Amino acid sequence: RAHNGIVLRELNRDDNDAEWYAYDGTRFVVEWDLWHVADPDNPQEPFPEPPLVPFFDGESIHILHPAHVRPDGEIALVEMTHDSGKLQKPETKTAIHVWLDMMLSKMTDTAYETHMSTDK
């Protein structure tokens, strides 16, 4: 279903904010060309078409990669690191599970808790 997406602002860091991208009914709206430019002459091109990218964690994007399937038959989520552009090991969890784990981790970060306690 289409939705407006969500952004998790990090109050304790100057890094990029995590973002769950809006879905327009056929794809997640993301500027894919900032991450990868397909080479039409390369038969080994991993992404001849832009993949489904549900979210950015502030450092890496997470791709629903059709070449990787979870045990339940759903497409697996794969992290593509910003620094190297390499794909990491596929997740066994769903995309929303990984997103919620990441949000929990960021919101329970000690620096975040310290920042919140000084704002009272």
Contacts in CASP RR format, 6 or more apart in sequence:
PFRMAT RR
TARGET T0000
AUTHOR 0000-0000-0000
METHOD contacts of the structure
MODEL  1
RAHNGIVLRELNRDDNDAEWYAYDGTRFVVEWDLWHVADPDNPQEPFPEP
PLVPFFDGESIHILHPAHVRPDGEIALVEMTHDSGKLQKPETKTAIHVWL
DMMLSKMTDTAYETHMSTDK
1 23 0 8 1.000
1 25 0 8 1.000
2 22 0 8 1.000
2 23 0 8 1.000
2 24 0 8 1.000
2 25 0 8 1.000
3 22 0 8 1.000
3 23 0 8 1.000
4 22 0 8 1.000
5 19 0 8 1.000
5 20 0 8 1.000
5 21 0 8 1.000
5 22 0 8 1.000
5 23 0 8 1.000
6 19 0 8 1.000
6 20 0 8 1.000
7 17 0 8 1.000
7 18 0 8 1.000
7 19 0 8 1.000
7 20 0 8 1.000
8 17 0 8 1.000
8 18 0 8 1.000
8 19 0 8 1.000
8 103 0 8 1.000
8 106 0 8 1.000
9 17 0 8 1.000
10 17 0 8 1.000
10 18 0 8 1.000
10 58 0 8 1.000
10 106 0 8 1.000
10 112 0 8 1.000
11 112 0 8 1.000
11 115 0 8 1.000
11 116 0 8 1.000
12 109 0 8 1.000
12 111 0 8 1.000
12 112 0 8 1.000
12 114 0 8 1.000
12 115 0 8 1.000
13 111 0 8 1.000
15 58 0 8 1.000
15 59 0 8 1.000
16 56 0 8 1.000
16 58 0 8 1.000
16 59 0 8 1.000
17 58 0 8 1.000
18 55 0 8 1.000
18 56 0 8 1.000
18 57 0 8 1.000
18 58 0 8 1.000
18 102 0 8 1.000
18 103 0 8 1.000
18 106 0 8 1.000
19 55 0 8 1.000
19 56 0 8 1.000
19 58 0 8 1.000
20 54 0 8 1.000
20 55 0 8 1.000
20 99 0 8 1.000
21 28 0 8 1.000
21 29 0 8 1.000
21 30 0 8 1.000
21 53 0 8 1.000
21 54 0 8 1.000
21 55 0 8 1.000
21 56 0 8 1.000
22 28 0 8 1.000
22 29 0 8 1.000
23 29 0 8 1.000
23 54 0 8 1.000
27 50 0 8 1.000
27 52 0 8 1.000
28 52 0 8 1.000
28 53 0 8 1.000
28 54 0 8 1.000
28 55 0 8 1.000
30 50 0 8 1.000
30 53 0 8 1.000
30 56 0 8 1.000
30 61 0 8 1.000
32 50 0 8 1.000
32 51 0 8 1.000
32 53 0 8 1.000
35 53 0 8 1.000
35 61 0 8 1.000
35 80 0 8 1.000
35 82 0 8 1.000
35 85 0 8 1.000
36 47 0 8 1.000
36 80 0 8 1.000
36 85 0 8 1.000
38 45 0 8 1.000
38 47 0 8 1.000
38 48 0 8 1.000
38 49 0 8 1.000
39 45 0 8 1.000
40 48 0 8 1.000
46 87 0 8 1.000
51 63 0 8 1.000
51 64 0 8 1.000
51 65 0 8 1.000
51 66 0 8 1.000
52 63 0 8 1.000
52 64 0 8 1.000
52 75 0 8 1.000
53 61 0 8 1.000
53 62 0 8 1.000
53 63 0 8 1.000
53 64 0 8 1.000
54 62 0 8 1.000
54 64 0 8 1.000
54 77 0 8 1.000
54 95 0 8 1.000
54 99 0 8 1.000
55 61 0 8 1.000
55 62 0 8 1.000
55 95 0 8 1.000
55 99 0 8 1.000
56 62 0 8 1.000
57 79 0 8 1.000
57 102 0 8 1.000
59 81 0 8 1.000
59 82 0 8 1.000
60 79 0 8 1.000
60 80 0 8 1.000
60 81 0 8 1.000
60 82 0 8 1.000
60 88 0 8 1.000
61 79 0 8 1.000
61 80 0 8 1.000
61 82 0 8 1.000
62 77 0 8 1.000
62 78 0 8 1.000
62 79 0 8 1.000
62 80 0 8 1.000
62 95 0 8 1.000
62 98 0 8 1.000
62 99 0 8 1.000
63 77 0 8 1.000
63 78 0 8 1.000
63 79 0 8 1.000
63 80 0 8 1.000
63 87 0 8 1.000
64 75 0 8 1.000
64 76 0 8 1.000
64 77 0 8 1.000
64 78 0 8 1.000
64 95 0 8 1.000
65 75 0 8 1.000
65 76 0 8 1.000
65 77 0 8 1.000
65 78 0 8 1.000
65 87 0 8 1.000
65 90 0 8 1.000
66 75 0 8 1.000
68 75 0 8 1.000
68 76 0 8 1.000
68 78 0 8 1.000
68 90 0 8 1.000
69 75 0 8 1.000
69 76 0 8 1.000
70 76 0 8 1.000
70 90 0 8 1.000
70 91 0 8 1.000
70 92 0 8 1.000
70 94 0 8 1.000
71 92 0 8 1.000
74 94 0 8 1.000
76 90 0 8 1.000
76 91 0 8 1.000
76 92 0 8 1.000
77 90 0 8 1.000
77 91 0 8 1.000
77 93 0 8 1.000
77 94 0 8 1.000
77 95 0 8 1.000
77 98 0 8 1.000
78 87 0 8 1.000
78 88 0 8 1.000
78 89 0 8 1.000
78 90 0 8 1.000
78 91 0 8 1.000
79 87 0 8 1.000
79 88 0 8 1.000
79 91 0 8 1.000
80 86 0 8 1.000
80 87 0 8 1.000
80 88 0 8 1.000
81 88 0 8 1.000
91 98 0 8 1.000
93 101 0 8 1.000
106 112 0 8 1.000
END
